[in-house]
């Protein structure tokens, strides 16, 4: 059974950054123009984990693809303790929405 979503290609301190699946409230989403992925977390209905991608490509298409990959990882059955999402995280923060 999976326990973590891992980002093996994170930038700096976010290399191999892991998110505990048990702390996630529901699917990741991308508000167009925000340049952030939002992941609602269990702590409070109004709290989200905001994920920012690194690199010069900050297009909507890239963020939508990332949100889709993240959500696919939530329902995957990897047979281990973590599964990888191959995208480069630049920043992670907890915020109110």
N, C-alpha and C positions, 0 to 999 in steps of 0.2 A: 504494500500500500504506500502510495506516495506521501511525503510529508513536506517537501519543499519544491518551489520553482527556483531554479538556479540560472543565473546570467553569467556564463563563462567568459564573455567578452566585455565585461564592464570596464569603464574608464577609471583608472586610479583605484581608489578604495572600493569601487563598485565591481571590481573584477571578482567573479564567483560570488556575487551578492545573492543571498538566498532569502526567499520569502516563505514563511510558514503558511501552508495552504489552510490550516485550521484557523488562521486569523483573518481569512478573507470572507467577506459577507456576500458578495455576488460578483457578477462579471465585470471585467474591465471595460471602460468606454472612452471614446475620444470625442470631445466637443470640437467641431471644426474651428480652426483658427487659434486654438489654445496652445498648441505645441507642447502638450502634456497628455499623458495617459492617466486616467483616474481609476483607482481600484478601491471600491468601498471596503472598509475593514470592520470587523465585528465590534470593536470597542464602543462605537457609538454610531447610530444611523447617519449622522451628519459628518462623520470623519472619513477621509479618503487618504490613500497613499498616492501621491502624485509622482509619476515617473517621467523623467526627461531623457530623451535620447541624445547621444553625442553625434558629432559630425556635421558637415555642411548641409546635408540633405535633411531639411526640416519640413518636407512636404506632407500634405494631408495623407497622401497615398501610403507613405512610409509609416505614419502613426496608425492608420487604419489597419495595415498589415500586421503591425506589432500587436495591436489590441486583439486581432483575430488569433494570432499565434499564442498570446497569453491565455485567452479563453479556451483555446484548444488544449493547452497544457493543463488547465483545471479539470478537464474531463478525461484526460489521457490515463491509461493504465500502464505505467512504465515498468512495473515489476520491481521497483527499487525505492530508495528513500528520496530521490529527487529526479526531476527531469529538466532538461536544458531548454531555454529559449535563447536562440542565437541572435542577439541584438545587443547593441552597445549602450548601456545606461550611462548617463552623465551625472544625474542627480536624482535623489529620492527624498521626499519630505512628506510629513503628515500634515494635512491641512483641513480646514472646514470648507464645505461647499454650500 
